[in-house]
Amino acid sequence: MPKLAQKYNNYPEFETVYARPDVQPVVKPRQVANSKKIARNYLIHRIISVGVVSLLGMSILPYGFNKVSKMMFNPTPYKEVKVDYGQLRFPTANYLSNDLFLGQLALRGAQVKKPQMESIIEADEMTRLENSLKNLAAAYPSVKPSVYVWDYETGNFADINANVIYPTASIIKLPVLVNLFRSIEKKQLNLYDEMPLTEYYRTEGSGNLQFKAVNSKYSIDTLARVMITESDNSATNMLISKLGSMTDVNSAIRQWGLKRTYIKTWLPDLGGTNHSTARDMATILYNIDNPKFLDTSSREKIFEYMGHVHNNRLIAAGLPAGAEFLHKTGDIGKMLGDAGIVYAPNGKKYIVVIFALRPHNSPLGKEFIVKASEIIYNTLVK
């Protein structure tokens, strides 16, 4: 036998095939004896595979057809339900928007390059006054104050956390009032327009409109007056609606150039989501006197309202007899504040804004504001 045959004869799975005596032998695998068993196992595997695929097909394909394919040709059986794709693309628009663009809620920054309001022109910082106020604050460790003072005569100012954002409570009604008169000057409405009090606007908190008859009508002048003098929340909501919406008011505030003042919640804002800074509020007060921003009749009407605020227990309580104070107060559980313009008997005039974070309804907030007002007046006037 040839050597090649002897070599492969030692392996039972191969066999040697001789084609012709003069040709090299060919070695090929032997046929496996259990080929029937292999075929049977292959058939079982096929059956299992087909079963699994069929099971997946019967469970997944109908689901996919109903949820995907069918929806491509018949999007929804509920035709009255409309998808708000804008909300899907911008899910935060409802609570972060401050403007309208092509009828859609949008977010924009303050108009700081060419703001409609003028910035307060500051001269020297009144460090002695600031130190006195800081010493007072140290005596009230549970009260976290924000103070801004500006002297009309010298331009000197005092700043304690004046750029820190604070809840505004009812002081937010001040920019609402200013925006109202800006709209009146643009002939968008007038003081003699009337609005009915509906349940939509009626709300709790300060003011007497909440107790009036439904659909009773009030002029814009009356609503603006009670919004400031009585801090009426229902009147405020009516005026915000008359101006368009909270978004319209926020848009106006951005055009004025204010970065940190924002209305988010209808009054009463007990959670303190409407916010501003002492400096922003001082800027609004400063521009009420700006003839390029408001005309004389608007300024006189605004000061008339602010001169008859019923709450005289905060900054006004720290002023001596004879001093006049045009202002707006704010009071919620965690924040007490006051913002206005002081006219001293000797002709001295200054802006003062005080916010005081405090333990819920703590009287310490009021004590701090009254004593701070005394210190400010004595430093600037006496």
C-alpha positions, 0 to 999 in steps of 0.5 A, a space after each residue: 500500500 502507498 505511504 499516503 494510504 498508510 498515513 490516513 488509514 490510522 484515522 477512521 474518519 478518512 478513507 483513501 480512494 484510488 482512481 487508477 494505479 498510475 494516479 496519486 491516491 485521493 483522501 476524503 472524509 468518510 460518511 458519518 454513520 449517524 447522519 440520520 440523527 443529525 438530520 433529525 436534530 436539524 429538523 427539531 432546530 428548525 421547528 423551534 426557530 419557526 415557533 419562536 419567530 411565529 410567536 414574536 411575529 404574532 405578538 410584536 407585529 400587531 402591536 407595531 402595526 397598531 402603534 406605528 404603521 396604522 398611525 401613519 395612515 390614520 393618525 388618531 381616532 380622536 380628531 378633536 385632540 390636537 398635538 401641540 408640536 411647539 410644546 413638544 419642541 419647547 416644553 419649558 415655554 409655558 413657565 419660562 416665556 416672557 415674550 410673544 414671537 409670531 403669536 408663540 410664547 418665546 424667551 428673550 433677554 432684556 433690551 440692554 443696548 437701547 433700553 426704554 428706561 434710563 439707568 440711574 446715574 450713580 455717583 459715590 457709594 455711601 459706605 457710612 450708611 451701608 455700614 450702619 444698615 449692616 450693623 442693624 442687620 446683624 441685630 436681626 440675624 433671621 432677617 435677610 435684607 436687600 436695600 437700595 437708596 439713591 439721592 436725587 441731589 448728589 447721585 450718591 447711593 447705598 447698595 446692600 444685596 441690591 442685585 439679588 433676586 427677591 420675591 416681590 409680593 405686591 410690589 410687582 404691582 408697580 411695573 403693572 401700573 407703569 405698563 398700564 400708563 405706557 399703554 394708555 399713552 399709546 392709545 391702546 386703552 384709556 382710563 374710562 374703559 370698563 371691565 366686569 369683575 368675573 369669577 375668573 379674576 376674583 381672588 383672595 388676599 388684599 382688597 375688597 373687590 373679591 367681595 363685590 357682585 359678579 359682573 359688576 363693572 369698574 373703570 380702569 382708573 378705579 382698578 388702578 387706584 385700588 390696585 395701589 392704594 388697597 393692594 387689591 389682587 382682583 383688580 391687579 389680575 383684571 389689569 394684567 388681563 387688560 394689558 394682554 397677559 403676564 407675558 405682555 407685561 414681561 415683554 414690556 419689562 424686558 424692553 425697558 431694560 430690566 433683567 431680573 423682574 418677572 411676573 409668573 403667577 396671578 395674584 396673590 403670589 403667596 409662593 413668591 414666584 414673582 420676583 425682582 431686585 431692589 435696584 430694578 424697582 429703584 430704576 422703575 421709580 427713577 423713570 416715573 420722573 423721566 419725561 422721555 419714558 412717561 408724560 406728565 399726566 401719566 406721572 401725576 396720576 401714578 404719583 396720586 395713587 402712590 401717595 394714598 397707599 393705606 399701608 403706612 407701617 413700613 418705611 413710612 413709619 420710620 419717617 418724621 412728621 412732614 415727610 411725604 412718601 410715594 410708594 408700594 408695599 408688599 407682604 407675603 409670609 416669607 417676604 416684607 417690602 416697601 419701595 418708593 420716593 421720600 420727599 423731606 420737608 427741607 426739599 431733600 428727595 431720595 429713592 428707597 427700596 427695602 426687601 426683607 426675607 424673614 421667618 414666616 410672618 415674623 414681626 422682625 421683618 417689620 421692625 428691621 424695615 422701620 429702623 432701616 428707614 429711620 437710619 436712612 432718613 437721618 443719614 441723608 436729611 439731618 
